[in-house]
């Protein structure tokens, strides 16, 4: 009888590995342990642009609208701190208008972008950051009266300041929201009136953005 017990015990020891191999094992669970914000990303974004204004010696009026675009960047995590660099470009329709007597003035930002540095603090799958950098906008302004119109385009340099939050919803996917302020320096617009007659007038502008975005990271 004792010998039978020993044989049964030895058989169980050899059978356990085979039984364990057939038992379903769960894959790795995605979580904050071991996750790092170090890496690169490319993404898309949409923004509501509001509380903007155009300033000119003759007129001052609000501008607002919307924009869609993309971004690409890289960052490194040091402990809980995250430092990065991002380039964004947006197609936009941010416009406003006013009248000077019979003259109608329309101003539209057609595209804008920025190169910004980011500094943030990460806690697991969440990342809070501030940003600041150089901005560039492409614009068009037009003057019109009944029976006549003229327009001019320009590039404006400026700056951007803001803050945002990101959440890593999967190892390679991030969603986020951002608020930023863009301000652009004054540039001269030259309007052809007729023959040698023209008008040159400066204009500067600014606006706020509320942005939603999604990015693929690697």
C-alpha positions as CSV (number, residue, x, y, z in Angstrom):
1,X,0.0,0.0,0.0
2,X,2.8,2.6,0.8
3,X,4.4,1.8,-2.5
4,X,1.1,2.5,-4.3
5,X,0.9,6.0,-2.6
6,X,4.4,6.8,-3.7
7,X,3.6,5.8,-7.3
8,X,0.4,7.9,-7.3
9,X,2.3,11.0,-5.9
10,X,5.1,10.6,-8.6
11,X,2.4,10.4,-11.3
12,X,0.7,13.5,-10.0
13,X,4.0,15.5,-10.1
14,X,4.6,14.5,-13.8
15,X,1.0,15.2,-14.7
16,X,0.8,18.7,-13.1
17,X,3.0,20.5,-15.7
18,X,0.9,19.2,-18.6
19,X,-2.3,20.1,-16.8
20,X,-1.0,23.6,-16.1
21,X,0.0,24.1,-19.7
22,X,-3.6,23.5,-20.8
23,X,-5.0,26.0,-18.2
24,X,-5.9,29.4,-19.8
25,X,-3.6,32.2,-18.7
26,X,-4.6,35.9,-19.0
27,X,-2.4,38.2,-21.1
28,X,-0.6,41.2,-19.6
29,X,-3.0,43.8,-18.2
30,X,-2.5,47.3,-19.4
31,X,-2.0,49.7,-16.5
32,X,0.2,52.4,-15.1
33,X,2.9,50.1,-13.8
34,X,5.8,50.3,-16.1
35,X,4.1,52.8,-18.5
36,X,6.3,55.6,-19.8
37,X,5.5,58.8,-21.7
38,X,8.9,58.7,-23.4
39,X,8.4,58.4,-27.1
40,X,7.2,60.0,-30.3
41,X,3.7,60.7,-31.6
42,X,1.6,61.8,-34.6
43,X,-2.0,63.0,-34.2
44,X,-5.0,64.9,-35.4
45,X,-6.9,67.8,-33.7
46,X,-9.9,70.0,-33.9
47,X,-10.3,73.4,-32.3
48,X,-12.8,76.0,-31.5
49,X,-11.2,79.5,-31.8
50,X,-12.9,82.3,-29.8
51,X,-12.5,85.6,-28.0
52,X,-10.2,86.9,-30.7
53,X,-9.8,90.5,-31.9
54,X,-8.3,92.3,-34.9
55,X,-6.7,95.7,-34.0
56,X,-6.2,98.3,-36.7
57,X,-5.9,102.2,-36.5
58,X,-9.3,102.4,-38.2
59,X,-11.3,99.4,-36.9
60,X,-11.3,96.9,-34.1
61,X,-13.6,93.9,-34.2
62,X,-13.9,90.4,-32.8
63,X,-12.8,87.3,-34.7
64,X,-13.7,83.6,-34.1
65,X,-14.2,80.3,-35.9
66,X,-12.8,76.8,-36.0
67,X,-9.8,74.8,-37.3
68,X,-8.6,71.3,-38.0
69,X,-5.1,70.0,-38.3
70,X,-2.3,67.6,-37.3
71,X,0.6,67.5,-34.9
72,X,3.9,65.5,-34.5
73,X,6.3,65.5,-31.6
74,X,8.7,63.8,-29.3
75,X,9.2,63.7,-25.5
76,X,11.2,62.2,-22.7
77,X,10.1,61.3,-19.2
78,X,12.5,61.8,-16.2
79,X,10.8,60.4,-13.0
80,X,7.4,62.1,-13.1
81,X,8.6,65.0,-15.3
82,X,8.1,65.0,-19.0
83,X,9.8,67.3,-21.5
84,X,8.9,67.5,-25.2
85,X,8.8,69.4,-28.5
86,X,5.8,69.5,-30.8
87,X,5.0,70.9,-34.3
88,X,1.4,71.6,-35.3
89,X,-0.3,72.9,-38.5
90,X,-4.0,73.8,-38.9
91,X,-6.4,74.7,-41.7
92,X,-8.6,77.5,-40.3
93,X,-11.6,79.7,-40.8
94,X,-11.3,82.3,-38.1
95,X,-12.9,85.5,-39.3
96,X,-14.6,88.8,-38.4
97,X,-15.9,91.9,-40.2
98,X,-16.8,95.5,-39.6
99,X,-17.9,98.6,-41.6
100,X,-16.3,102.1,-41.9
101,X,-19.2,104.0,-43.5
102,X,-19.9,102.3,-46.8
103,X,-16.6,100.3,-46.7
104,X,-16.9,96.7,-45.5
105,X,-13.8,95.1,-43.9
106,X,-13.4,91.3,-43.7
107,X,-10.5,89.6,-42.0
108,X,-9.9,85.8,-42.1
109,X,-7.1,83.6,-40.7
110,X,-6.8,80.8,-43.3
111,X,-4.1,78.7,-41.6
112,X,-1.9,78.8,-38.6
113,X,0.7,76.6,-36.8
114,X,3.3,76.6,-34.1
115,X,6.5,75.0,-32.8
116,X,6.1,74.7,-29.0
117,X,8.1,73.3,-26.1
118,X,6.1,71.3,-23.6
119,X,6.9,70.6,-19.9
120,X,4.6,68.4,-17.9
121,X,4.0,66.1,-14.9
122,X,2.9,62.5,-15.4
123,X,1.1,60.3,-12.9
124,X,0.6,56.9,-14.4
125,X,-1.6,57.1,-17.5
126,X,-2.3,60.9,-17.0
127,X,-0.1,63.7,-18.2
128,X,-0.6,67.4,-17.4
129,X,1.6,70.0,-19.3
130,X,2.2,73.6,-20.1
131,X,3.4,74.8,-23.5
132,X,5.0,77.9,-25.1
133,X,6.5,78.6,-28.5
134,X,6.6,80.4,-31.8
135,X,3.4,80.7,-34.0
136,X,2.8,81.6,-37.6
137,X,-0.5,82.5,-39.4
138,X,-1.6,83.0,-43.0
139,X,-4.3,85.7,-43.4
140,X,-6.4,87.5,-45.9
141,X,-8.1,90.9,-45.5
142,X,-10.5,92.6,-47.9
143,X,-12.1,96.0,-48.4
144,X,-15.2,96.5,-50.4
145,X,-17.8,99.1,-51.4
146,X,-20.7,98.7,-53.8
147,X,-19.2,97.9,-57.1
148,X,-15.6,97.5,-56.0
149,X,-13.4,95.3,-53.8
150,X,-9.7,94.7,-53.1
151,X,-7.8,92.2,-50.9
152,X,-4.4,91.5,-49.5
153,X,-2.7,88.5,-47.9
154,X,0.0,88.3,-45.2
155,X,2.0,86.1,-42.9
156,X,2.1,87.0,-39.2
157,X,4.6,85.8,-36.6
158,X,3.6,85.5,-33.0
159,X,3.6,83.3,-30.0
160,X,1.5,80.7,-28.2
161,X,1.0,79.9,-24.5
162,X,-1.2,77.3,-23.0
163,X,-1.8,74.1,-21.0
164,X,-3.3,70.7,-21.6
165,X,-4.1,67.2,-20.3
166,X,-3.5,63.8,-21.9
167,X,-4.7,60.3,-21.1
168,X,-3.1,57.1,-22.4
169,X,-6.2,55.0,-23.3
170,X,-4.1,52.2,-24.7
171,X,-0.3,51.6,-25.0
172,X,-0.1,53.3,-28.4
173,X,-3.1,55.7,-28.2
174,X,-3.5,59.0,-26.4
175,X,-6.5,61.4,-26.2
176,X,-6.2,64.9,-24.9
177,X,-7.6,68.4,-24.5
178,X,-5.8,71.7,-24.6
179,X,-6.4,75.5,-24.1
180,X,-4.0,78.0,-25.7
181,X,-3.7,81.7,-26.4
182,X,-2.2,82.8,-29.8
183,X,-1.1,86.4,-30.4
184,X,0.3,87.7,-33.7
185,X,2.3,90.9,-34.3
186,X,1.2,93.7,-36.6
187,X,1.9,93.5,-40.3
188,X,1.1,96.0,-43.1
189,X,-1.6,95.3,-45.6
190,X,-1.3,97.0,-49.0
191,X,-4.6,97.5,-50.8
192,X,-4.7,98.5,-54.4
193,X,-7.4,101.1,-55.0
194,X,-6.8,102.3,-58.5
195,X,-3.8,103.1,-60.6
196,X,-1.1,104.5,-58.3
197,X,-3.6,105.0,-55.5
198,X,-3.5,102.5,-52.7
199,X,-3.8,102.1,-49.0
200,X,-1.3,100.6,-46.5
201,X,-2.6,99.8,-43.1
202,X,-1.3,97.6,-40.2
203,X,-3.2,95.0,-38.4
204,X,-2.5,92.6,-35.5
205,X,-4.8,90.0,-34.0
206,X,-5.1,87.3,-31.3
207,X,-7.4,84.4,-30.3
208,X,-8.0,81.6,-27.9
209,X,-8.4,77.9,-28.8
210,X,-10.1,75.0,-27.1
211,X,-8.7,71.8,-28.7
212,X,-9.5,68.1,-28.7
213,X,-7.0,65.7,-30.1
214,X,-6.0,62.0,-30.5
215,X,-2.6,60.7,-31.3
216,X,-0.7,57.5,-32.1
217,X,2.5,57.1,-30.1
218,X,5.5,54.8,-30.5
